[in-house]
Amino acid sequence: MRVRQWVLRGIAAAWFIAGVCALMGVGVMQAKAQVAQWLVARSWEAGVQAGEPLSPWPWSDAKVVARLDMVELS
């Protein structure tokens, strides 16, 4: 009976750890998306002041060349 309890606790702990890792992965993706939006906005403002397109981060292959604004229709 003791072995069965340890096995069930081990399985429960493994599922718990897997769930925490999955949630951390989602959180990391959300954080990266927020940081990317901030960097793109910052490079847009700096590019407007400099008069030329700039990269949002040093290893980026892209440059911010346009800004898209959307108007909500009521």
KANORKA-V560688 format. One record per pair of residues at least 12 apart in sequence whose ideal C-beta (glycine too) atoms are under 7 Angstrom apart, sorted by the first residue. I is the first residue (numbers start at 1). GAP is how many residues later the second one is. If there is no record, write none. Layout:
# KANORKA-V560688
i=I gap=GAP
i=I gap=GAP
This chain:
# KANORKA-V560688
i=39 gap=17
i=39 gap=18
i=40 gap=16
i=40 gap=24
i=43 gap=12
i=43 gap=13
i=43 gap=21
i=44 gap=20
i=44 gap=23
i=47 gap=17
i=53 gap=12
